[in-house]
Amino acid sequence: MAVWDDLVGQERVVAELDAAARDADALVTAVRAGTPPPEASKMTHAWMFTGPPGAGRVTAARAFAAALQCVSPDRALGGAPGCGFCDGCHTALLGTHADVTTVAAVGTQILAEDMRDTVRKSYTSPATGRWQVILVEDAERLNEKSANAVLKAVEEPAPRTVWLLCAPSVEDALPTIRSRCRLLTLSTPAVDAVADMLVRRDGIEPAVAATAARATQGHIDRARRLATDPRARERRAAVLKMPLRVEDVGGCLKAAQELVDAAAEDSKQLAEEVDTKETEELKAALGGQGGSRMPRGTAGVMKDLEDKQKRRRTRSQRDSLDLALTELTGVYRDVLALQLGSRVALANTDVQDTLERLARGTSPESTLRRIEAIGACRTALDRNVAPLLAVEAMTMALRAG
């Protein structure tokens, strides 16, 4: 199993990354052997992975990181780096490789303090691997200070350091940063390809896989979760019923409260395990094991961890709400397709009766206004409007049409 196997429908990107990994391997081998490096190389020190949600930006970046760290003996016999089985590939894919550092937004932004140690590490030589790889999962969430820190590191990189930045589009990154990166644009994979991957890699029943892939319109991670997590299916079922529950003011307010509460509960369940583990590990590191009293001078460190966890829970709740709003947009998109007689494949065929009822009872203009109301709610959440207030405004707009 090569490291590229999880990249669905990205043949062009895989070919480019594979060629770069081969040249990177030849470069390191030449340096270690004391021979001149290859004159022409497809490898560079900074890459930017862009593409719509679900296309696999982070998956592609992590696969490339694994190929760069591949230590398979087959390479010496002409095999391509990125075998997927060696220690270098395995630990890089799991996120435990000592020379692959991953940065993700804890809250709504990646702060300068979150990047400080990472930027410092980028100037060091690899400890055990072949390259020092810095993977930034949410490059669009870099604020001004953290983006400037990354810019300086990308402008003057260490000889064997590689930056892998992931963002929805090139416009989401500073022009000065993206101008120093090689751009790779991923596309949304076909629904059939995602369904096939769920069957082949996750052992999911074909019918379930097809429904999940179609409902998420090719979003790989969401499709996998929908196919394997009963809670995700329950939440989606509740969201799909919302258009029928906003016929009066009381129904609007109740539906909004339930949606916000479900997002909060979802984020709480996701955070509890991680937060508990982090807290216990930090207490152990500071000498407070077994319920013993924490040493003096450690209160500030514990407070920093609590603040980080709070920011992460807030972002997780916003992400859960955003997912629900995306699913709701899909409902009205299907309604609009029925109203206009479009031949576009419907995403939510499992609730086609509801879609047809909504399509008969409203006009295309009304459906478009409802889609705009959902977009306005997402914008309000991005601007830190209180979630309940933003969702209540949306449900009232859905009622008005």
N, C-alpha and C positions, 0 to 999 in steps of 0.2 A: 504494500500500500504506500504509494508516494504521498508526499506532503500536499500535493495539489489536488488530491481526490475529493476534498470537500468544497472545492471551487466549482460551483454548478453553472454551466453555460458561459464560462469566461475563458474560452480557448485562446483568444488573442492575448489576454493578460498573462495567462499561464506560460505561453510561448516566450513572451518578453522577459518574465521573471526567471524562467528556466535558463535562458541564454545569459542573463546577468549573473545568476548564481554560478554558472560554469566559469564565466570570466573571473568572478570574485575568487573562486576556488583556485584557478590558475595563478592569480595574482598573489595570494597568500603562499601557495606552494613555491613560487619563484622567489619570493622574499626570504622564506625560510631556507631555501637552498642556496641563496646568495647569487642567483642568476638574474639577468635583466627581466623585468616584468614585460608582459605582452604590450605591444605598441598600441593596438586598438582594443578597446574594452567597452562592453555594454554596461559595466558596473559604474555606479556613481555613489556619492556619499549621502544623498538625501532624496527621498521618494515621497510623493504625495498620492494617496489612494483616495479617489473620489467616486461617487456613485450614489444612487438612491438608497433609502433605507431597505435593508434586507438583501442588498446585492452581494454582501460579503466582504466589505472593505477590510475589517479587522481580521477576518479569516485569511484573506489574501496576504496581508502584511505579516501575520504570524507564520503562515506557511513559508513565506520568503525568508523570515528570520530563521526558521528551522533549516531551510536549505543552505543558508550561509553558515550555520553551525554544524552541518552534517560531517560526521567523522566515519562514515561507512568505508570499509576497506575496498569496496567495489570501485571507488573513485579512481584508485590507482590503476584499475584495469579498464578505464574508459567509461565507467558508470557515471550517471548524472548525480550531482548532489541533491539531497532531498529524498532519501530512501524511505523515511518515515519510521524506521525501526531502530536505528542506532541511538546511543545515549544523547548525542547532540540534538537530533531531531525530536526525540521523545520529550526531553525536558523543555525544549523551546516551545513545543506545542502545548505542553501542560502549563507553561508559565513559571517553571521553577529553575530555568537555566540561569546560572550566575551572571552571564554576560548578555542577557536579554532583559532589559528593564521596561516594564509596562507602566504607562501613565494614563489614568482615566480620571475624569472629573468626579470629584466627591460630591460637590453641590452643583450649582448651575454654572460655575466657572472653574477653570484651573488657575489657581492663584500662584503668584510668584513664589511663595514659600513652598508650594507643592512641587515646584520645578527646581528649586535651588540645589538639592542634593543630586538630582538627575543630571542637571547641566554639569555639575562638578564631575560626576562619574563619566560623562561623555568624553572628558579629556584624558581619561586613563586608558592604559592598554588592557586588552582582554585578559581576564584572570585565568580562565581555563579554555575558553572557546577560541574560534578563529577570528571573530569580529566582536566588537562592542556594539550592540544593537539597542537603540532607544525607540520604543514603539509608543506613539501618542495616539490613543484611541479616539479622543474627542478634540482634535486640533481646533475645531470651530469654537470651542469653549475657552480657549486661551484668552485671558484678558490682556490689557495693554502691556502691563509689566512682564507677565510671564511670556507673552509673545516676543517681546524685545529680548528676553533672555535666550529664547530658542533661536531667534534670528542671529544673535552673536555666535552661538555655538554652531549653527549651520554655516555661517560665513567663514569661520575658522575652525574646521573640524580636525580632530585627531586623525592620523593616517589610517587607522583601522576602525573608525567609528562610522556607523550608518544610522541615519535618522529615517524613521518610517512614520509619516504623518497621515492620519485618516480624517477625512472631512466629507460632508455631503457634496460640496462643490468647491471649485477653486476660489469662488468669490467669498467663501467663508474664512479664508486665510489671508493674512497680510500680503499685499503684492510683493513686498521685499522678501518674504519667506517663499512664496510659491515660485518666484522667479529663479530661486536657487535649487528647486526640486525638479526631479523628473516626474511628469504627470502620468498617472495611470487611471483611466476612467472605466469603471465597471458598469455593467448594464443589469437591469432586472432580469433574473433568470426566468425561463418559460415555466408555466405552471406544471406542465407534464414532467419537466426535468426535476423540479423540486419534489413532486410526488414520487418519482422513481428513486430519488436519493433517500427519501424517508423509508421506502420499502426496503431498499438495498442495504442502507447503513444502520437503520434503527429497528428493522424488523416489524414495521407497522403494517397493518392490513391494508391492501391496495385501496379499498373503498374509503377507509378512514383517511389515508394519506392523500387521496385525490380531493376529498372534501376540504381538508385542512389547507392544502396548497391553493385550491381555488378561492377559499374564503380569505386568505391572506395575500392573494394576488402575487405569489412568487416570493414573499418575504420568508427567507429560509428559517431564521430563528423563531419567528412567530408561528410558522407552520409546524415546526417541531414541537413547540410548547403546546399548541392547540391540539395536536395529535396525541400527546402523551400526558397532559395535565388535566384532570377532571375539573379543577378549579377554573382553569382558563376557559374551558367550554361552558361552564356555568355562567361566568362573567359575560362571555360573548352572548349567550342566550338572553341574558337580562338586558344587554345593550340593544339587541335586535328588537326587543319588545317596546323600547322607549317611544318610538314614533306613534304607537297606539295608546300611550299613557299620558299624552300631553293635550288631551281634549279639553281640560278645564284647569283653572289656576291651581287648585289643590293638587291635582295630578302632576302638574309641572314642578311644584315645589317638592313634592314627595319623591319624584323621580330624580331630581337634582340631588337631594340629600342622600338618597340611596347610592347614587353613582359616586359621590365624593366619599361616602363611608366605605364603599367597596374598594376604592383606590387606596384609602388609608389602611384598611385591613390587609390588603395585598402587599403594600409596601412594608407594613409591620412584620408580616410573616417572613418576607424575604430578608429583612434586616436583622431579626432576632438572632438567628443562628450565627451570622457573621459578627454582629456586635458582641455577643457573649464570648465567642472565641477570641476576638481581638482583645477584649478587656482582660480575660484570663491570661493570655499570653503576655500582655504588657505588665500585669501584676507580677507574674512569675519572673519576668526580666528585671523588674525593679526590686525583687526580693520580698514580695508580699504573698507568697504561696500559702495554701492551706488555710485561708481565712485569717492569717496573722495580720497584725496592724502594718499599714504601709509605712516605709521609712520616711523620715522627715525630708522635705524638699522635693517630694514626688507629686504633690497635689497639682502643680501646674501642668505636668505632663499628662496626668489623668484628665484634667480639664480640657486640654487640647484634643485628646482623643474623643471626649464626649461631644465637643463642638463639631469635630469631623463627622462623627456618627449622626449628629442631628442634621447637618447639611446633606448627608447622603440620604437620610430618610425623606427629607423634603424633596430632593430630586427624584427619588424613587416614586413618591406619591404623584408628582407631576408627570413622570413618565408613564405611570399606570393610567392616569387620566387621559393623557395624550393618546395612548393606545385605544382606549374606549372611544375617544372622539374620532380616531381614524376609522374604527369599525362602523361608527354611526355615519360617517361620511360615505362609506361604502354602500350602506343601505340606500341612501338618497341618490347615490350615483346609479345604482341599479334601477331605482324608481324612474329616474330621468331617462335611462336607456329604454325602458318599457314605454314611457310616454312619447318618446320621439321615434319609436319603432327602429331603434338602432340594432345592428347585428352584433354589437359587442357582447362577448360572453358575460353572463351575470356571475357575480362573485358569491352571492348568498342564495344559491338555488335551494338550500334546505329550508328557506322560509319564503318560497316563491308566492305562496298564497297571500302573505302579508304584503309583499312587494306589489302584487297586482291590485290588492285592495287600496293601497296608498296611491298607486298610479291612477286608478279610476276616480278617486275622490279629490284629487288636486290637479293643478295645472303645472306645466313645465316651469313657468315663471315662479310659481310658489316654491317648487322644489329647489330651484336655483337660489332663491332667497334663504331657504333653510340651510343649504350647503354653505352659503356666505356667513350665516349665523354661527355655524360650527367653526369656521375659520376665524371669526372674530373672537370666539371663546378661546381658541388656542393662542391667539395673539395676546389676549388679556392675561392668560396664565404665564406666558413668556415675560410679561411685564410685571409679574409678581402681584397681580390682583388676587384677592382672597379666592381660593378655589370654589367655595360654595356660592359666593356672589357671582362669579363668572359663569358657573354652570346654571344657576337660576336664571340669569339673563338669557342664556342660550335656550333653555327649555321654554321660556315665555315667547321667545322669537320663533321657535319651532311651532308653537301653538298658533301664533298669529299668521305664519306662512307668508 
